[in-house]
């Protein structure tokens, strides 16, 4: 038994650690970006926070598309079904480019309207509109990068997307400093400079992934005209499992935005504190994203090989590992989170609101982390994406979000109390998900459908 646990931990680590590092760098640079923008003032923090909700939306839609395709890619890789991998990636990348182009057009054409959903402050609306008009083109490249990064991870290579994302993010951070503040001969472009830096860094990431894929002649690269011919039966099978994952992520991000809309009703200062709190929590949530990524690949490959009993045993062990990791991360956030607030140039009122928000988020973090591993990592790896979607979205939309709006609009609860309302969602989905895994009904060999 100990030998099996050691094998599981080793396989998880191969994928999970690079994903954790990638997300830690991403969250760290996101924290640094918020910190730089914060030097311009609370209005700019609120503006970029609101504007980035639309990239957050399109990014999660990409993640949903990536999750849906990765379910098949991981199992096909385990079954050595190269032809199936190429077809899946050709479809996913085509959809990602289409979605990115559409999202970019919308935020570029209607920035003021979109910003008014988060603020009634004219200065916040104006600053956010400037940012959206400039950053919209980057969506096109982000979608492509998301899908190709997922393809690398599905084959067990999490190192490549970690490296390309790290290069891109550090480029973003450097350009942020240069273009926002204008040291030396460079112009100080403020919030516009941050948007330009983002566009350049995302183009760079997509370029690196293309070059590496082609130079290595990766087996998942579509290379024949046949790879782009998607039969009705193929699309039907992909949609049956992949579409719920896409819808799941899309509805989840809409729900996340709705939470922020509720928080923003308490004023610009509270909305600025919300963005700061969430950027700090991202630093401690990376362990959950790493475990979810590792679980998805390891269990998907195992199921693709036909080792169902092993997948069931490993899935149950990953639940316990995730809960223990979540508790550790929650404690770290409780201790270190308030210290990070000292780097921000914000008023004492916003600082106090953010500090209490950090304490609330650290209390929720263990169940949040467990939930993402169960829903995104374990259930989806077995093709059980429809159950995963319903067990998370139903409590979110029917219980937690209505209670949050009620608390913000009617009872005028403080930010920390509104954040704790989310426990009604996290407790429910963690319990339901764990029971589903225990039943064994989540395991479906998708490769059988393509043979």
Secondary structure, 3 states (H helix, E strand, C coil): CHHHHHHHHHHHHHHHHHHHHHHHHHHHHHHHHHHHHHCCCHHHHHHHHHHHHHHHHHHHHHHHHHHHHHHHHHHHHHCCCHHHHHHHHHHHHHHHHHHHHHHHHHHHHCHHHHHCCCCCCHHHHHHHHHHHHHHCCHHHHHHHHHHHHHHHHHCCCHHHHHHHHHHHHHHHHHHHHHHHHCCCCCCCCCHHHHHHHHHHHHHHHHHHHHHHHHHHCCCCCCCCHHHHCCCHHHHHHHHHHHHHHHHHHHHHHHHHHHHHHHHHCCCHHHHHHHHHHHHHHHHHHHHHHHHHHHHHHHHHHHHHCCCHHHHHHHHHHHHHHHHHHHHHHHHHHHHHHHHHHHHCCCCHHHHHHHHHHHHHHHHHHHHHHHHHHHHHHHHHHCCCHHHHHHHHHHHHHHHHHHHHHHHHHCCCCCHHHHHHCCHHHHHHHHHHHHHHHHHCCCCCCHHHHHC
